[in-house]
């Protein structure tokens, strides 16, 4: 599943390509299990709307929408209109957003096509159908949790106070810290020297400080390299990321630790694989 760096990479690419464009029409496929909002509401919310911005919230891509008249008023007043609607896309396991020429063949498992005033198509393709499409019309979409790239140290430390769950499980809890997934939790725990099974409430403030720094470093490095392509992930241009070449523990079960040469171990915590070095992580 795309995690924060992959979703951020896609959102930035889409922002460059479709911001300012107008959605002229919307086609939605028959597979309604992808829709968290009614199909008719999604279509009426999107049609004739200008894409004001594209951004990431957690693991979601949020398209901020406005009417063309709202857009003109916002430029004059330099203020955002509070009545903006939003299109929210969760990519799931295999979801992709593609900007295409209209004459390009429609790929199998295409579930939404937005016709843009520029002449381009914005298509949502998802073979496994774990992605989700919805709209918000009254207030900003709430992705839950705090943004790991924005949170300060004290609020970060407070997230784990009194929690008896393994630190790996806490990092994957999107109600605490949104956007961090399996890959980047493993990599951050390795850099901070913490085992994934350590109880969150047993970790000292100093150790949490190291984890705080490690998470930000790992996420920023991964964004700079376009994310990790270990399965189906590609960006909005169809290009793979390169951070998988920098993985120090994730997916390296049985290989030698790059620091101490001890074989990397894999365990399962809460149904999720966790990779760690038994010597470097305590």
C-alpha positions as semicolon CSV with decimal commas, in nm:
position;residue;x (nm);y (nm);z (nm)
1;X;0,000;0,000;0,000
2;X;0,137;0,345;-0,087
3;X;0,252;0,522;0,228
4;X;0,319;0,888;0,301
5;X;0,619;0,937;0,066
6;X;0,446;0,767;-0,228
7;X;0,122;0,958;-0,177
8;X;0,313;1,286;-0,134
9;X;0,504;1,219;-0,458
10;X;0,182;1,153;-0,650
11;X;0,004;1,454;-0,500
12;X;0,291;1,687;-0,592
13;X;0,300;1,553;-0,947
14;X;-0,074;1,593;-0,991
15;X;-0,063;1,942;-0,844
16;X;0,181;2,046;-1,116
17;X;-0,033;1,896;-1,390
18;X;-0,397;1,966;-1,305
19;X;-0,412;2,264;-1,068
20;X;-0,627;2,533;-1,229
21;X;-0,797;2,289;-1,466
22;X;-1,175;2,252;-1,469
23;X;-1,358;1,920;-1,444
24;X;-1,610;1,915;-1,729
25;X;-1,761;1,570;-1,677
26;X;-1,728;1,263;-1,458
27;X;-1,770;0,896;-1,544
28;X;-1,784;0,637;-1,265
29;X;-1,774;0,261;-1,321
30;X;-2,015;0,002;-1,190
31;X;-1,800;-0,114;-0,897
32;X;-1,965;0,086;-0,621
33;X;-1,757;-0,078;-0,345
34;X;-1,489;0,185;-0,415
35;X;-1,727;0,471;-0,341
36;X;-1,754;0,609;0,013
37;X;-1,992;0,878;-0,114
38;X;-2,290;0,814;-0,346
39;X;-2,196;0,815;-0,714
40;X;-2,444;1,091;-0,795
41;X;-2,303;1,311;-0,517
42;X;-1,946;1,257;-0,638
43;X;-2,042;1,348;-0,994
44;X;-2,241;1,661;-0,905
45;X;-1,974;1,778;-0,660
46;X;-1,693;1,745;-0,916
47;X;-1,855;1,859;-1,240
48;X;-1,789;2,220;-1,344
49;X;-1,548;2,265;-1,055
50;X;-1,200;2,413;-1,083
51;X;-0,916;2,221;-0,917
52;X;-0,776;2,482;-0,679
53;X;-0,504;2,259;-0,533
54;X;-0,394;1,900;-0,484
55;X;-0,236;1,793;-0,156
56;X;-0,175;1,497;0,069
57;X;-0,342;1,435;0,403
58;X;-0,208;1,119;0,564
59;X;-0,241;0,851;0,298
60;X;-0,516;1,040;0,115
61;X;-0,494;1,269;-0,188
62;X;-0,722;1,570;-0,149
63;X;-0,836;1,777;-0,447
64;X;-0,961;2,117;-0,328
65;X;-1,240;2,227;-0,560
66;X;-1,409;2,558;-0,627
67;X;-1,646;2,705;-0,881
68;X;-1,486;2,925;-1,143
69;X;-1,655;3,231;-0,991
70;X;-1,515;3,137;-0,649
71;X;-1,171;3,109;-0,805
72;X;-1,194;3,461;-0,951
73;X;-1,312;3,604;-0,618
74;X;-1,032;3,426;-0,432
75;X;-0,772;3,579;-0,664
76;X;-0,914;3,928;-0,609
77;X;-0,944;3,899;-0,232
78;X;-0,646;3,664;-0,183
79;X;-0,867;3,467;0,055
80;X;-0,988;3,108;0,039
81;X;-1,361;3,049;0,007
82;X;-1,489;2,843;0,303
83;X;-1,749;2,667;0,087
84;X;-1,490;2,478;-0,118
85;X;-1,565;2,113;-0,181
86;X;-1,309;1,834;-0,180
87;X;-1,254;1,513;-0,372
88;X;-1,073;1,260;-0,156
89;X;-0,886;0,963;-0,304
90;X;-0,734;0,675;-0,108
91;X;-0,520;0,460;-0,336
92;X;-0,556;0,139;-0,135
93;X;-0,315;-0,136;-0,242
94;X;-0,299;-0,086;-0,618
95;X;-0,479;0,239;-0,698
96;X;-0,328;0,485;-0,949
97;X;-0,425;0,832;-1,068
98;X;-0,317;0,892;-1,427
99;X;-0,329;1,203;-1,643
100;X;-0,390;1,076;-1,996
101;X;-0,466;1,196;-2,346
102;X;-0,833;1,115;-2,421
103;X;-0,739;0,896;-2,718
104;X;-0,525;0,667;-2,501
105;X;-0,671;0,322;-2,445
106;X;-0,867;0,299;-2,122
107;X;-0,686;0,050;-1,899
108;X;-0,863;-0,245;-1,744
109;X;-0,988;-0,177;-1,393
110;X;-1,046;0,194;-1,464
111;X;-1,317;0,304;-1,221
112;X;-1,335;0,681;-1,275
113;X;-1,261;0,919;-1,561
114;X;-1,265;1,297;-1,519
115;X;-1,273;1,495;-1,844
116;X;-1,078;1,819;-1,798
117;X;-1,116;2,148;-1,982
118;X;-0,752;2,123;-2,092
119;X;-0,847;1,821;-2,302
120;X;-0,680;1,571;-2,066
121;X;-0,837;1,282;-1,878
122;X;-0,772;1,217;-1,510
123;X;-0,830;0,845;-1,456
124;X;-0,846;0,632;-1,143
125;X;-0,730;0,273;-1,201
126;X;-0,738;0,008;-0,927
127;X;-0,707;-0,364;-1,011
128;X;-0,766;-0,490;-0,654
129;X;-1,034;-0,234;-0,568
130;X;-0,910;-0,149;-0,218
131;X;-0,901;0,221;-0,308
132;X;-1,175;0,459;-0,201
133;X;-1,332;0,770;-0,359
134;X;-1,539;1,024;-0,168
135;X;-1,628;1,391;-0,147
136;X;-1,655;1,641;0,137
137;X;-1,886;1,935;0,088
138;X;-1,915;2,112;0,423
139;X;-1,581;2,114;0,603
140;X;-1,223;2,005;0,555
141;X;-1,170;1,631;0,535
142;X;-1,032;1,492;0,860
143;X;-0,762;1,229;0,805
144;X;-0,718;1,170;1,179
145;X;-0,390;1,167;1,370
146;X;-0,108;1,420;1,339
147;X;0,118;1,480;1,041
148;X;0,461;1,327;1,116
149;X;0,644;1,591;0,912
150;X;0,472;1,874;1,099
151;X;0,438;1,751;1,459
152;X;0,670;1,897;1,725
153;X;0,863;1,684;1,976
154;X;0,642;1,727;2,284
155;X;0,314;1,635;2,110
156;X;0,495;1,344;1,944
157;X;0,617;1,208;2,277
158;X;0,270;1,243;2,429
159;X;0,123;1,015;2,160
160;X;0,289;0,713;2,323
161;X;0,244;0,785;2,693
162;X;0,061;0,505;2,873
163;X;0,034;0,286;2,562
164;X;0,117;-0,079;2,624
165;X;0,101;-0,174;2,256
166;X;0,423;-0,251;2,066
167;X;0,583;0,065;1,930
168;X;0,548;-0,073;1,575
169;X;0,170;-0,106;1,619
170;X;0,151;0,247;1,763
171;X;0,338;0,388;1,463
172;X;0,090;0,219;1,227
173;X;-0,211;0,357;1,417
174;X;-0,340;0,625;1,179
175;X;-0,541;0,783;1,461
176;X;-0,208;0,873;1,624
177;X;0,032;0,941;1,339
178;X;-0,111;0,955;0,991
179;X;0,065;0,837;0,680
180;X;0,335;0,614;0,834
181;X;0,309;0,253;0,716
182;X;0,502;-0,071;0,738
183;X;0,808;0,028;0,534
184;X;0,881;0,359;0,702
185;X;0,800;0,237;1,052
186;X;1,059;-0,042;1,015
187;X;1,320;0,191;0,869
188;X;1,262;0,456;1,138
189;X;1,280;0,204;1,422
190;X;1,610;0,074;1,286
191;X;1,764;0,420;1,268
192;X;1,652;0,498;1,623
193;X;1,774;0,161;1,760
194;X;1,435;0,041;1,884
195;X;1,292;-0,308;1,841
196;X;0,943;-0,317;1,694
197;X;0,806;-0,524;1,986
198;X;0,913;-0,271;2,252
199;X;0,612;-0,153;2,449
200;X;0,548;0,210;2,367
201;X;0,521;0,308;2,735
202;X;0,864;0,155;2,811
203;X;1,050;0,387;2,575
204;X;1,225;0,685;2,734
205;X;1,181;1,043;2,622
206;X;1,539;1,041;2,492
207;X;1,468;0,732;2,282
208;X;1,143;0,880;2,153
209;X;1,343;1,189;2,058
210;X;1,565;0,973;1,840
211;X;1,259;0,810;1,685
212;X;1,108;1,154;1,622
213;X;1,418;1,259;1,427
214;X;1,444;0,925;1,245
215;X;1,086;0,934;1,119
216;X;1,127;1,280;0,972
217;X;1,462;1,190;0,813
218;X;1,333;0,868;0,658
219;X;1,016;1,027;0,520
220;X;1,201;1,325;0,372
221;X;1,466;1,104;0,212
222;X;1,197;0,878;0,067
223;X;1,003;1,173;-0,076
224;X;1,321;1,305;-0,236
225;X;1,368;0,967;-0,408
226;X;1,007;0,937;-0,523
227;X;0,903;0,673;-0,269
228;X;0,960;0,297;-0,263
229;X;0,858;0,079;-0,558
230;X;0,839;-0,273;-0,418
231;X;0,510;-0,384;-0,575
232;X;0,272;-0,191;-0,800
233;X;0,360;0,164;-0,701
234;X;0,443;0,420;-0,971
235;X;0,402;0,797;-0,964
236;X;0,161;1,003;-1,175
237;X;0,400;0,973;-1,470
238;X;0,417;0,595;-1,438
239;X;0,774;0,609;-1,300
240;X;0,905;0,401;-1,013
241;X;1,059;0,543;-0,697
242;X;1,411;0,464;-0,577
243;X;1,400;0,463;-0,196
244;X;1,375;0,081;-0,194
245;X;1,745;0,089;-0,283
246;X;1,807;0,258;0,052
247;X;1,611;0,015;0,271
248;X;1,824;-0,097;0,564
249;X;1,589;-0,359;0,712
250;X;1,254;-0,370;0,533
251;X;1,232;-0,671;0,302
252;X;1,587;-0,782;0,389
253;X;1,507;-1,089;0,604
254;X;1,815;-1,313;0,631
255;X;2,047;-1,056;0,472
256;X;2,332;-0,903;0,670
257;X;2,276;-0,583;0,862
258;X;2,451;-0,299;0,684
259;X;2,594;-0,180;1,018
260;X;2,689;-0,491;1,219
261;X;2,650;-0,778;0,968
262;X;2,399;-0,963;1,189
263;X;2,123;-1,130;0,980
264;X;1,803;-0,925;0,964
265;X;1,505;-1,093;1,129
266;X;1,138;-1,084;1,038
267;X;0,855;-1,121;1,290
268;X;0,480;-1,065;1,273
269;X;0,315;-0,805;1,497
270;X;-0,058;-0,752;1,471
271;X;-0,068;-0,939;1,143
272;X;0,201;-0,719;0,986
273;X;0,558;-0,816;0,899
274;X;0,830;-0,633;1,091
275;X;1,198;-0,638;0,999
276;X;1,477;-0,551;1,243
277;X;1,839;-0,612;1,340
278;X;1,856;-0,810;1,668
279;X;2,192;-0,650;1,757
280;X;2,145;-0,285;1,656
281;X;1,790;-0,257;1,793
282;X;1,712;-0,299;2,163
